Amino acid sequence: MDKKTILAFTLSFVVLVGWSLFFSPEPKQAPIKKDATAQNIQPVAGDGKSPVSVTAVPSAKPVTAVGQPGHQVAEKRIEIDTPLYKVVFSNVGPTIKSFKLKKYRQTTDPDSPYVELVTLEQGMGDYLTIEFDDNTVGNVNHKTFSVDKDSLTLNQDSEPATIVFQGTRQNGIAITQTYRFFPDRYGIDLAVTATNPTTTPVNGVFRTTLRSVPPNDKGSYYAYVGFALLLDDSLDEIEVEDPGEEKSARGKIGWFAYEDNYFISAIVPVIPTKGAFTGKHLSSGVMEGVFLPPAVSLPVSAQATSEYQLYIGPRDLEVLKEFGKNLDQAINFGWTDIIAKPLLYTLHFFDQYIHNYGLSIILLTILVKILFWPLTHKSYKSMKEMQKLQPRMAKLREKYKGDKQKLNQEMMGLYKTYKVNPMGGCLPMVVQIPVFFALFRVLGACIELRHAPFVFWINDLSAPDRLFHFSFQIPFMTPPYGIPVLTLLMGGSMFIQQKMTPTPGDPTQAKIMMFLPVIFTFMFINFPSGLVLYWLVNNLLSIGQQYRIYKQPA
């Protein structure tokens, strides 16, 4: 493979990366539902597998409403502290007012505040509410409940514990919400029960509303921010980027969630069921998602219970896999998913023993290089053989420059005489492209690299490397401004590779090839340092392999 072919592949790579960053196709979207709001979407009919259980209340236990209809209990905050998170509930709703992850900080400073997943401000509504909506005016939103505990603390050895909210709607329907917390997991069990102590049957639906404010900075080129759901056993990402935009989906819903750069808030019905989900970007900037399962008929002296599991925590593939319910599908690497996830598991495996994701990336790069060693070896040998033919090929081009057909015939005869396959250096590279893009996706968006230190000044493998910080701006560089040492080393390694590769006969091609390291350096200047580290190590290994092959006697 001559340098003209290398140039074609390299430029193709630049186009692929640029296209994937700026012009990638939209993920599968649910059809847009126009001129509708979340409040007037009708629930769908059930499929016989309703997540709601309706039971008659035993006659031996009279049905009574909790409190008096319309009675307002004073608002109070209930704090739950576990080894993994701190959560603050309000008995108005009830809803979650704060959810802080104790294993994740807002910055690399070990004393910085915990990551807060409830980003709503005053007047933006509630983060999460699950209500029994019977379309009665005044029965939805901002109802106060009594609660059986003022606080709850779990340590590593604690048994699971519950808090129970109870209240009465204006039409007399009694509502009970029971949350069950665990000391060793992000999952929270929730059961919502509606009891009808009145003399009139009631029809309603367990409406779930989830709200959040998207981050100002997307954080990663491949991080997805928005609503996602498991719809008919497949991941469906519902992007509503513009204020006022609304999209809805109907089908069997296994879970629905809001995802940001590295974290996820998911509501998982215990029994997947047909339902309707709507995502909306409100004019206030709030992202609102509403889930409506099948409607429920609540007879006199009966109660209906809807059960859920909540997952509010990191988008960590292993943690989500352990949670179950196919929630790990929320981590999606696109068309490279089948390759990317095994690579991510391998990265986890190395880190279990090394406890340094930078070194783990180096080991993963070496492993991938070893797996592809025979292919790259064949590619470089083919390049070496083609290099030997360059003088003869140049003479043929000069001799038959006016007869393209004859030139091609002579070229093919030359390849046949010397038993050289001009595509021998290309095909091995083509095979490796999906693996490279899989690594590109993994190292560019996985939470494992968030605030993960490597060595020296590189204390966050998910952020660009910057040695020293400058107050003035640097062209093509995003803040913070500094010296991108790792990126410059990567560019230098590419320059060395170019010098080692056979020089093309065409001077124009040669100049373009020498500019490629500069182009890549500017492309990677704002990429996560973990991704730049992979590319640098891969270049160094390739340089060693090229040197070994080119120094071998013919």
C-alpha positions in Angstrom: 0.0 0.0 0.0 1.6 3.3 -1.1 1.2 6.6 0.6 -1.6 7.6 -1.7 -3.7 4.8 -0.3 -2.7 5.8 3.3 -3.7 9.3 2.6 -7.1 8.2 1.3 -7.7 6.1 4.5 -6.5 8.9 6.8 -8.7 11.5 5.1 -11.6 9.0 5.3 -11.0 8.7 9.0 -11.0 12.5 9.4 -14.3 12.7 7.5 -15.8 9.8 9.6 -14.8 11.4 12.9 -16.0 14.9 11.8 -19.3 13.4 10.5 -19.9 11.5 13.7 -19.3 14.5 15.8 -21.3 17.1 13.8 -23.6 15.3 11.4 -24.4 11.9 12.9 -27.9 10.7 12.2 -30.6 11.2 14.8 -31.2 8.1 17.0 -34.4 6.3 16.6 -37.1 8.7 17.6 -40.7 8.2 18.6 -43.2 10.0 16.4 -43.8 13.6 17.3 -47.2 14.3 18.9 -48.2 17.8 17.9 -50.6 20.2 19.7 -50.7 18.1 22.8 -49.5 18.5 26.3 -48.4 15.9 28.9 -51.5 16.7 30.9 -54.1 15.6 28.3 -52.4 12.4 26.9 -54.8 9.5 27.3 -53.4 6.3 28.9 -53.4 3.3 26.6 -55.3 0.1 27.1 -53.7 -2.6 29.1 -52.2 -5.8 27.7 -53.2 -8.2 30.5 -49.9 -7.7 32.3 -50.9 -4.6 34.3 -48.3 -3.4 36.9 -51.2 -2.3 39.1 -52.8 -4.8 41.4 -56.4 -4.1 42.5 -57.6 -5.8 45.6 -60.6 -5.6 47.9 -59.9 -4.4 51.4 -60.9 -7.1 53.9 -64.2 -6.3 55.5 -62.7 -7.0 58.9 -60.5 -4.0 58.4 -62.7 -0.9 57.8 -61.4 1.5 55.1 -60.7 4.9 56.5 -59.1 7.9 54.8 -55.9 9.2 56.4 -56.6 12.7 57.8 -59.4 14.8 56.4 -60.0 15.8 52.8 -58.3 19.1 52.1 -56.5 19.1 55.4 -53.0 20.5 55.0 -50.1 19.0 57.1 -47.1 21.3 57.6 -44.3 20.8 55.1 -41.3 19.0 56.5 -38.0 17.6 55.1 -37.0 14.0 55.7 -33.3 13.1 55.3 -32.1 9.7 54.4 -28.4 9.0 54.6 -26.9 5.8 53.2 -23.3 4.9 52.3 -24.0 5.7 48.7 -26.2 8.8 48.8 -28.0 11.4 50.8 -31.6 12.1 49.8 -33.9 14.8 51.1 -37.7 14.2 50.7 -40.5 16.7 51.1 -43.9 15.5 52.4 -45.5 17.9 49.9 -46.1 15.8 46.8 -44.3 13.8 48.2 -41.2 14.4 46.2 -37.4 14.4 46.3 -35.8 17.8 46.9 -32.2 16.7 46.9 -30.2 13.6 45.8 -26.5 13.7 46.4 -24.1 10.9 45.4 -21.5 10.4 48.1 -18.9 8.7 45.8 -18.9 11.5 43.2 -17.7 15.0 43.6 -18.5 18.0 41.4 -14.8 18.7 40.7 -11.5 16.8 41.1 -11.0 18.6 44.4 -11.6 16.0 47.1 -13.3 18.6 49.3 -15.7 19.8 46.5 -19.5 19.2 47.0 -21.1 15.9 46.2 -22.8 15.6 42.8 -26.4 16.8 43.0 -28.9 15.1 40.7 -31.8 17.3 41.6 -31.1 20.5 39.5 -34.5 22.2 39.7 -34.8 25.6 41.2 -37.7 27.4 42.9 -40.8 27.4 40.8 -39.6 24.8 38.3 -41.8 22.0 39.7 -41.0 18.7 41.4 -38.1 16.4 40.5 -40.2 13.2 40.7 -43.9 12.6 41.5 -46.0 9.5 41.2 -49.7 10.3 41.6 -53.1 8.7 41.3 -54.7 11.0 38.8 -58.5 10.7 38.5 -58.9 14.0 36.6 -60.5 15.7 39.6 -59.6 19.4 39.8 -57.3 20.1 42.7 -56.3 16.5 43.3 -52.9 16.7 41.6 -49.8 18.4 42.8 -48.7 20.0 46.1 -50.7 17.8 48.5 -49.1 17.4 51.9 -48.7 13.9 53.4 -48.0 12.7 56.9 -44.8 10.6 57.2 -43.8 7.9 59.8 -40.1 9.0 60.2 -38.3 12.3 60.5 -35.0 10.9 59.3 -33.3 7.6 58.4 -29.6 6.5 58.5 -28.3 3.3 57.0 -24.7 2.1 57.4 -23.0 -0.8 55.7 -24.4 -3.4 58.0 -27.9 -2.0 58.2 -31.0 -3.9 57.0 -33.2 -2.3 54.4 -35.5 0.3 55.9 -38.7 2.1 54.8 -40.4 5.4 55.1 -44.2 5.7 54.5 -46.1 8.8 53.3 -49.9 8.9 53.8 -52.4 11.4 52.7 -56.0 12.0 51.5 -57.1 13.6 48.2 -59.9 16.1 48.1 -62.3 13.5 46.8 -61.5 11.2 49.7 -59.1 8.8 48.0 -56.3 7.7 50.4 -52.8 7.5 49.0 -49.9 5.7 50.6 -46.3 5.8 49.2 -43.8 3.4 50.7 -40.1 3.8 49.9 -37.6 1.0 50.8 -33.9 1.9 50.9 -30.9 -0.4 50.8 -27.4 0.3 52.2 -25.4 -1.2 49.3 -27.3 -0.2 46.2 -28.7 2.8 44.3 -32.0 1.0 43.7 -35.0 2.1 45.8 -38.2 0.2 45.9 -41.5 2.1 45.8 -45.1 1.0 46.2 -47.9 3.5 45.6 -51.3 2.5 46.9 -54.6 4.3 46.3 -57.5 3.2 48.5 -61.2 4.1 47.9 -63.1 4.5 51.2 -65.9 6.4 49.4 -69.2 5.1 48.2 -68.4 5.8 44.5 -66.1 3.9 42.1 -63.2 5.9 40.8 -61.3 5.6 37.5 -57.7 6.9 37.4 -54.2 6.4 36.3 -50.9 6.3 38.2 -49.1 9.3 36.5 -45.3 9.5 36.9 -43.6 12.9 36.2 -39.8 13.3 36.0 -38.2 16.7 35.6 -34.6 17.9 35.3 -32.6 20.8 34.0 -30.0 19.8 31.3 -26.4 20.7 32.0 -24.9 23.8 30.4 -22.0 21.7 29.1 -22.6 18.4 27.4 -19.3 17.3 28.7 -18.5 14.7 26.1 -18.7 14.4 22.3 -20.6 11.2 22.6 -22.5 11.7 25.9 -26.3 11.5 25.5 -28.4 14.0 27.4 -32.1 13.6 27.4 -34.9 11.0 27.9 -34.5 7.4 27.2 -36.8 4.4 27.6 -36.9 0.7 27.0 -39.7 0.5 24.4 -40.7 -2.9 23.2 -37.4 -4.3 24.5 -35.3 -1.8 22.5 -33.6 1.4 23.6 -35.4 4.5 22.4 -33.8 7.9 22.9 -36.3 10.8 22.9 -34.4 14.0 22.1 -36.4 17.3 22.7 -33.7 19.9 22.3 -35.8 23.0 21.4 -38.1 24.8 23.9 -41.6 23.8 23.3 -40.7 20.6 21.5 -42.6 17.5 22.5 -42.4 13.9 21.5 -44.3 10.8 22.6 -44.0 7.1 22.4 -46.4 4.2 23.1 -45.8 0.5 23.6 -44.5 -1.9 26.2 -42.3 0.2 28.5 -39.7 -1.6 30.6 -38.2 1.6 32.1 -37.9 5.3 31.4 -35.2 7.7 32.5 -33.5 11.0 32.2 -29.7 10.8 31.4 -27.1 13.5 31.5 -23.3 13.3 30.9 -22.6 10.6 33.5 -25.7 10.0 35.6 -29.2 8.7 35.2 -32.5 8.9 37.0 -34.7 5.9 36.0 -38.1 4.7 37.0 -38.6 1.0 36.4 -42.2 -0.5 36.7 -41.9 -3.9 38.4 -44.0 -5.4 35.6 -43.3 -3.9 32.1 -46.5 -2.8 30.6 -48.0 -1.0 27.6 -48.1 2.7 28.3 -47.6 6.2 27.0 -44.5 8.3 27.5 -44.0 11.9 26.6 -40.9 14.0 26.7 -41.1 17.7 26.6 -38.7 20.7 26.7 -40.6 23.4 28.6 -40.1 27.1 27.9 -38.5 27.4 31.4 -35.6 25.1 30.2 -36.9 22.2 32.2 -37.0 18.7 30.6 -40.2 17.0 31.6 -41.1 13.3 31.1 -44.6 11.9 31.8 -45.4 8.2 31.9 -49.0 7.0 31.9 -49.7 3.2 32.3 -53.1 1.7 31.7 -56.1 3.3 33.5 -57.3 1.7 36.7 -60.8 1.2 37.9 -61.0 1.5 41.7 -64.2 0.0 43.1 -65.7 0.9 46.4 -63.8 -0.5 49.4 -60.8 -1.5 47.2 -57.3 -0.5 46.8 -54.8 -0.4 43.8 -51.1 -0.7 44.2 -48.5 0.2 41.6 -44.9 -0.9 42.3 -41.6 0.5 40.9 -37.9 0.4 41.4 -36.0 3.7 41.2 -32.4 3.9 40.1 -30.8 7.3 40.7 -27.0 7.1 40.3 -24.1 6.7 37.9 -24.3 5.5 34.3 -21.8 2.7 35.2 -22.2 -0.3 33.0 -21.4 -2.9 35.7 -23.7 -1.3 38.3 -26.6 -1.0 35.8 -26.0 -4.6 34.8 -26.2 -5.7 38.4 -29.4 -3.7 38.9 -31.0 -5.7 36.1 -34.3 -4.9 34.2 -32.1 -4.3 31.1 -31.2 -0.9 32.5 -27.7 -1.4 31.2 -29.1 -0.8 27.7 -29.2 2.9 28.7 -25.4 2.9 27.9 -25.4 2.8 24.2 -22.3 3.0 21.9 -24.2 3.1 18.7 -23.2 0.8 15.9 -20.0 -0.1 17.8 -22.0 -1.3 20.8 -21.2 -5.1 20.3 -17.5 -4.3 20.3 -17.4 -1.4 22.8 -19.0 -3.1 25.8 -16.5 -6.0 25.8 -13.7 -3.4 25.6 -15.2 -1.5 28.6 -15.5 -4.7 30.6 -11.8 -5.4 29.8 -10.9 -1.9 31.0 -12.8 -2.7 34.3 -10.9 -5.9 34.6 -7.5 -4.3 34.4 -8.5 -1.5 36.8 -9.5 -4.0 39.5 -5.8 -5.0 39.8 -4.0 -1.8 38.8 -6.4 0.8 40.3 -5.3 3.4 37.7 -7.4 3.9 34.6 -4.5 5.5 32.7 -2.4 2.4 33.1 -5.5 0.3 32.3 -5.9 2.2 29.0 -2.3 1.5 28.2 -2.8 -2.2 28.9 -6.0 -2.3 26.8 -4.2 -0.6 23.9 -1.4 -3.1 24.1 -3.9 -6.0 24.2 -5.7 -4.7 21.1 -2.4 -4.2 19.4 -1.4 -7.8 20.1 -4.7 -9.1 18.8 -4.2 -7.2 15.5 -0.4 -7.8 15.4 -0.6 -10.4 12.5 -2.9 -8.1 10.4 -0.8 -5.0 11.0 2.4 -7.0 10.4 1.0 -8.1 7.0 0.0 -4.5 6.2 3.5 -3.1 7.0 5.1 -5.9 5.0 2.9 -5.1 2.0 3.8 -1.4 2.3 7.5 -2.4 2.3 7.1 -4.5 -0.8 5.2 -1.6 -2.5 8.0 0.7 -1.5 10.5 -1.4 -3.5 8.3 -1.1 -6.6 8.0 2.7 -6.4 10.9 3.4 -8.9 9.5 1.0 -11.4 6.0 2.4 -10.9 7.3 5.9 -11.4 8.8 5.0 -14.7 5.6 3.3 -15.9 3.6 6.4 -15.0 6.0 8.6 -17.0 6.1 6.2 -20.0 2.3 5.8 -20.2 1.1 9.1 -18.8 -1.1 9.6 -21.9 -2.5 6.1 -22.0 -4.4 5.2 -18.7 -5.6 1.8 -19.9 -2.1 0.7 -20.9 -0.7 2.1 -17.6 -3.2 0.0 -15.6 -2.3 -3.2 -17.6 1.4 -2.6 -17.0 0.8 -2.0 -13.3 -1.1 -5.2 -12.9 1.6 -7.1 -14.7 4.2 -5.6 -12.4 2.2 -6.7 -9.3 1.8 -10.2 -10.8 5.6 -10.5 -11.6 6.7 -9.5 -8.1 3.7 -11.2 -6.4 2.6 -8.1 -4.6 -1.1 -7.4 -3.7 -1.7 -3.6 -3.8 -4.7 -4.1 -1.4 -2.7 -6.2 1.0 -1.9 -3.2 3.2 -5.5 -1.8 3.1 -7.6 -4.8 4.1 -6.0 -5.2 7.6 -6.6 -1.5 8.3 -10.3 -1.8 7.3 -10.8 -4.7 9.8 -9.4 -2.5 12.6 -11.6 0.5 11.9 -14.7 -0.7 13.9 -12.5 -1.5 16.9 -10.9 1.9 16.8 -14.3 3.6 16.7 -15.5 1.4 19.6 -12.5 2.6 21.7 -13.2 6.1 20.6 -16.8 5.9 21.9 -15.8 4.1 25.2 -12.9 6.4 26.1 -14.9 9.5 25.1 -18.0 9.0 27.2 -17.6 6.4 30.0 -18.1 7.5 33.6 -15.2 5.4 34.8 -12.8 8.0 33.4 -14.6 10.9 35.1 -12.1 12.5 37.6 -9.9 9.4 37.2 -6.3 10.4 37.8 -3.3 9.1 35.7 0.1 10.7 36.5 1.5 14.1 37.2 -0.8 16.9 36.0 -3.4 14.5 34.4 -5.9 14.2 37.2 -9.0 13.7 35.1 -9.0 11.3 32.1 -12.4 12.5 31.0 -11.1 16.1 30.5 -8.5 17.5 28.1 -5.0 17.5 29.5 -3.7 21.0 30.4 -0.3 21.7 32.0 -0.5 25.0 33.7 -3.6 27.2 33.4 -3.5 30.5 31.6 -5.9 33.5 32.0 -5.8 34.3 28.3 -7.6 32.5 25.5 -5.9 30.1 23.1 -7.3 29.6 19.6 -9.1 26.3 19.0 -8.9 25.4 22.7 -11.8 25.1 25.1 -11.3 26.2 28.8 -9.3 25.7 30.8 -6.4 27.1 28.8 -3.0 25.5 29.2 -0.3 23.5 27.4 -1.8 20.2 26.0 1.3 18.2 26.5 -0.2 14.8 25.9 -1.8 16.0 22.6 1.5 17.6 21.4 3.3 14.3 22.1 0.6 12.5 20.2 1.1 14.9 17.2 4.9 14.3 17.5 4.4 10.5 17.3 2.3 10.9 14.2 5.0 13.0 12.6 7.6 10.3 13.3 5.2 7.7 11.7 4.9 9.9 8.6 8.7 10.1 8.4 9.0 6.3 8.6 6.4 5.7 5.9 7.6 5.6 2.3 7.5 9.0 0.6 5.1 9.3 -2.3 6.4 10.3 -5.7 3.8 13.1 -5.9 5.2 16.3 -4.0 1.6 17.5 -3.4 0.7 14.2 -1.7 3.9 14.4 0.4 3.0 17.9 1.6 -0.6 16.9 2.5 0.8 13.9 4.4 3.1 16.0 6.5 0.2 18.3 7.4 -1.9 15.4 8.8 -0.1 15.3 12.2 -0.9 19.0 12.6 -4.6 18.4 11.6 -4.9 15.6 14.1 -3.3 17.6 16.9 -5.9 20.3 16.5 -8.6 17.7 16.3 -7.6 16.1 19.5 -6.7 19.3 21.5 -10.1 19.2 23.2 -10.6 15.5 23.4 -10.6 13.6 26.8 -7.0 12.9 27.8 -7.9 9.2 28.2 -8.6 9.1 24.4 -5.5 11.0 23.6 -3.5 8.6 25.8 -4.8 5.6 23.8 -3.9 7.2 20.5 -0.4 8.2 21.7 0.3 4.7 23.0 -1.1 3.1 19.8 1.2 5.4 17.7 4.3 4.4 19.7 3.5 0.7 19.4 3.0 1.2 15.6 6.3 3.0 15.4 8.1 0.1 17.1 6.4 -2.4 14.8 7.2 -0.4 11.7 10.8 -0.1 12.7 11.1 -3.8 13.3 9.7 -4.7 9.9 11.6 -2.1 7.9 14.9 -3.1 9.4 14.5 -6.7 8.5 16.5 -7.8 5.5 14.6 -8.3 2.3 
